[in-house]
Amino acid sequence: MSTPIPNPVLAITTLLQDSGVVPDVIPAALGFRPSVFFSPVYRKTDANAVLGTKLSKDHTQDEPALRIVRSEDDEIDEAGKEKSYTLVLTDPDAPSKKEPKFAQWRHWVITGLKAPNEPGSGTIQKTKPASTPYYGPAPPPGTGPHRYVFLLFEEPKTSFDLPHDAVEKNGDVKSRARWNALKFADQYGLRLVGVNFFLVEDA
């Protein structure tokens, strides 16, 4: 008798629920099912952020590259053009999971990402500087493991950009606290298509 092939969508949704990413970052009512699978890779250390992997703070301080695999369920643009994506990195455990009074803490927002328009694997291309520059994980000592959650959104049009006065265009540390990734997405018509996360703890 052959071994059943694991269902990647079911595996991811189960992990998101078990880790509390659903509902702490993604509302349960959204009924999210990923259609784009991606993996952030920290090139200097070759650290791969894959669904709950525990990484060190030192290994995650540089802006990562992004590898993508789009499933057959992800609709191809009828005009045959490349899709455009926005990626965010958010920490729902600031300053700790027990007392997340600064959650979510916005670590990264980058728009205009491009990926191949056909199902399969490839590398996401960055076409513009980040709106919110990347800020590496910095969990306070003794606050336990923090979840660092990457959310990939499909943009409503290929020319999408944030308004010049959007809070996400302010990289100042003081502006990053008490943010909400899904409210941000709703505000700009972004559709969640993929998610990944990793853990960092400073004991």
N, C-alpha and C positions, 0 to 999 in steps of 0.2 A: 504493500500500500504506500503510495507516494505521500511525501510530507506536504501539507497545505502551504501555498505561497502566502507570506504575510501581506496583509492589506496596508500599504503605507499611509493612506489617509486615516484609517482606523487607528493605526499605531500612533500617529502624530496627535490626533484629537484626544486619545487616551492619555498620552504624556502631558498634554497641555492641561487637562483636567486634574490629573494626579499631582502636578506641580503647582496648581493654583493659578497658572497663567490665565486660565479660564476659571473664575471670572475676574481675577484681580486686574488684568489688562484687557482681555477680550470678553465682553459681556456674553454670558451663556445664551441670552435671548437671540444673539446674532446667528447662532447655529453654524458657526464657521467651519468650513471644510476646505483645506488647502488644495489649490490647483497648480501652484508653482512651488517647487522644492528647491531650496537654495542653501548654500553653506558658506558662511563667512570664514575666510582663511587669513590668519595673521602671518604674513609672508616671512618676516624676519625670524620668527621662531617656528614656522610651519604648524602653528597651533590651529586646530580645526574646531570651530564652535558648532557642535552637533547636539541639539535637543537634550540639554541638561548636563552636558560635559562640564566637569569642574576644571577650570583653567586658573593659572596664577595671574596676579595683578601685573607682574612684570611682562608677561607674555601677551598682554592685550592692550598695550598703550598706544600702538600705532594703528592708523586707519586700515581696516582689513580689505582684502580683495573679496570678490563675491563670485561663487560658482553657482550655476543655475541648471535645473532640470525642469522643463515644463511638461506637464502631463497631457494626455490626449483630451482630457476634460476641459482644458483651458482653451477657450474659443480663439481662433486665429482672426486677426484683423482682416475684415473683408476687403479693404483697399490694398492689402498686401504690404502694408507698412510695418515697420518695427513698432512694437509697443513701447510705451514709456512708463517708467516706474519711479515711485518715491520710496525711500527706505528710511526708517527711523530706528533708533536704539534707545530704549527707555528702561529705567530702573524703578520698579514698583515697591522696592524695599528700602526707601530712603527715609530716615537714616538707618532703619532696621525693619525687618519683617514684622516684628512685634509692635513697633510704633512707627508706622510709615507716614509721619506727619508732613514730610516733604515730597511724598509721592504724587505723581510720577516725576522722576528726575530725568530731564531730556539730555541724552548724551550725544545724539547725532541726528541730523535731518539732512538728507541729500536728495535732490530732485533730478529729473532728466536722465535717469538710468536707462540704458538700452540693452536689450537682450535679443538673441535670434528669434525670428517670428515663427519658426517651426518647432514642433515638439522635439525634445531631445536636450542634450547637455550643451553648455557653452559658458562663456565668461560674460558677466555683466560689465558693460562699459560705462565709465563715469564721463559725462559730457560737460559738466560744469562743476565749479567748486561747491562744497557743502553749504547749505543755508545756515545750519547750525554746525560749526566745526566739531569734528570728533573730539570727544573728551573721554579718555580711558577710564575704566573702572577704578574707583577709589573708595571701597567700602570702609567705614570707620572700624578700627580694631575692636574686636569683641562683639560685633553686631551680628555675627552669624553669616551664613552664605546669602549673597544677594543674587537675585535673578536678573540677568541682563537680556532683555527681550528685543529681538530684531523683528520688525513688522514690515512686510513688503506690500506696497499698495500699487495697483494699476492706476495711472493717471487718466483723467477724463479726455485729454487731448494731448497730442505730441508736443504742442507748444506750451505746455503747462509750466507756470512758474508762480512763486509766492509773491504777494504784494510786498513792496519795499518796506512797509511798516508792520509786517507780520512779526509776531513775537519770535517765531522760529528763525527769523533773520538776525536775531540778537544773540550773539555767542557769549555774552557776559555770564559768568557763573551764577550771579544772583537772579538772573532771569529764567533759569532752567528748572527751578523747583515748582511743584504743584501744577504740573502739566498733565494733559490727558491725550494720549495718542489717538484714540478712537473719536474723540470730539474734534480733534484736529482734522482727521480724515473726513468726518461728516461736513465740516465747514467748507472743505475744498472739493468735495465730490470724489474722494479717493476710495477705491474698492480694495478691501483686504484680500490678497490672494496667496500670501505665504507667511510663514512665521518660523523662527528658530530662537533658541535661547541657550545661554550658558551660565554657569555659576562661578562666582569669585568670592572668596572669604579672606579677610585679613584677621588672623587669630591673634 
